[in-house]
Amino acid sequence: MFDLIISIIVLAAVALAVGGFVLWRKGFTRKAMLMGLLAFIMLANVAVWLVPMEDGNTPMEAASKAVADEEAGR
């Protein structure tokens, strides 16, 4: 399920970036910049979840492990 959510977020960010570029070309600079900013924020959030930490695990792997440990009563 997590993979599906991340994929949708990335696709939405790409669509926002393309839409922002189109709006920028049409002269709607403010709206285009806001769309670009939102696309950047969405991609930054994806990077936060997918970039490995010092121990080599991603935050998603660490969260999954913590949930599994909690369910097991550890």
ABEGO torsion letter per residue (X at the ends): XAAAAAAAAAAAAAAAAAAAAAAAAAGBAAAAAAAAAAAAAAAAAAAAAABBBAAGBBAAAAAAAAAAAAAAGX
